[in-house]
Amino acid sequence: MTQGLESVAFAACASAMLLAGAGFVWQRSCKKPPIWVQQLDLLGERREKLLPGTVVVCGGSVAGIVSARICADHFERVLVVDPDIENPGNRILQWNAAHLYLCLFVTGARRLWNKFDDVAKSLGGRILPADLQIHYSGVELPTPGGVPDTLLLRRPSLQKAMYSLLQDQKNVSVVPGVVRSFNPTRDRSAIESVTVRRVDGTLETLNDAALVLDCSGKMQGGFKWLKSAGYDISEKIKCSYDPNLRYMTCSFKITPELEARLPIPQAQRDTPAAYVYVPHDDTQSCFLGVSMNDGNVIQVLFGDTGMGYLPQSAEELLPFLERFRGQKQPLPQWLTPTIQMLIDDVEPEFDPINLNLLTFIQYHLLRPGSLPSNFAAVGDAFLFLNPVHGQGFAKAMLNGITLNSLLHSVPNCTSLPSNFSTRYFSDSAGIMNGLWDATRLHDYGSTNCIPMPGETKETGRVSRWLGEKLISLSTRDDEVASALWHVRQMLADDKALMAPTILWKVLLTPSIF
């Protein structure tokens, strides 16, 4: 009998040790920096011997500029095809919209350009700790101490800064025009050349293509050009849903004297966003953001998925805010008098955006060998996310980090390996799927969102329920607040939120929303 009890006790102790060991391994795995953060160290490193041939970058917006800078460290020649890279204006959906930049983007940009901070500051930018002042239903989400920097600068100024820095690369040139077609090799194993229509209407063929990058943004032109070139790519790899989102940026150009008189607290003046409000019930209130930008411009952003309309004039701004209901904490006391002073002194500019289909082209699902070996896509060109989540610039940088790391693994040779494209999309798949799932399932909780075929508004309900519990716990638990902040900034993997020390607390915490 005693021997039997000893055996049971031994088995129980062994099981406990195994569970503790498994929990320790699980914890370490969840806390480990993601691969793209580890690969940041390679960003900006120039290879000893440049690869022969020409990189053709199809599009000169942020993804194109980042890609061109990275490829300048690896190839003899880089051509950026864009009709007007210095002043794209209305060709870019969010050109005049309010922007936030995640830390991953700023960290990567600093590694690519030593003078990034100086050039950004020369255009009125401010480098600030990345405290985004996010309030969920009015409840502030704490920012951990000692966070990395981000940048406060409007999109046109930032893109101007990046293009100015790119011009320092002697092996990068711009071809003013638009891509018309890809021209494959006889066996279709690679893209041999790219046909471009210049701004004067003439056609030009860019030969000796070592690498072709689709950086065409939400147009996602690469998919069309590949199919036109005869590549057998099924429409089934395209996934789309409709967030039915409208948002409006109101920009106030003010004098320094008026800015000094505004009742915005100093603490909020020293943050990238003075205030960000995210509703937990979009039928009673909508997304709201306020930022103090370069050039003495204050931007107020409204994003709507359920309230029914957005303000169209200065006279409608305050009545619109007064309609907000259901928030757990009220809007800050300084907000209404600030907007009142702005509309009393300045006529704002309104920039409306209607956002429809969001699309993920899942190139990684294609059979190996389906794609030309020297093709890749960067940024919105294969994953267009809801811009309200603020991930666009960081996503382009993340793709650039993956591309750069893969290029560093390529030995000195005359052409890229036959599996280069397959490896790029395979290496990108995990984080791209994660971003697509996280933002899509969040958006399904919005009133007017139309899910992708095969899914319903109930899809992701458990994920949204856990998300509200995470947010609730983050307001009083430093570990959870830090993990949530790092995941949002794309400096940590989603699995950081599944660490045992976090998960058990989340499951036991009731939602306050």
Secondary structure, 3 states (H helix, E strand, C coil): CHHHHHHHHHHHHHHHHHHHHHHHHHHHHHHCCCHHHHHHHHCCCCCCCCEEEEEEEECCCHHHHHHHHHHCCCEEEEEEEECCCCCCHHHCCCCCCCCCCCHHHHHHHHHHCCCHHHHHHHCCCEEEECCCCEEECCEECCCCCCCCEEEECCHHHHHHHHHHHHCCCCCEEEEEEEEEEEEECCCCCCEEEEEEEECCCCEEEECCEEEEEECCHHHCHHHHHHHHCCCCCCHHHEEEEECCEEEEEEEEECCHHHHHHCCCCHHHHCCCCCEEEECCCCCCCCEEEEEEEHHHEEEEEEEECCCCCCCCCHHHHHHHHHCCCCCCCCCCCCHHHHHHHHHHHCCCEEEEEEECCEEEECHHHCCCCCCCCCEEECHHHCECCCHHHCCHHHHHHHHHHHHHHHHHCCCCCCCCCCCHHHHHHHHHHHHHHHHHHHHHHHHCCCCCCECCCCCCCCCCHHHHHHHHHHHHHHCCCHHHHHHHHHHHCCCCCHHHHHCHHHHHHHHHCCCCC
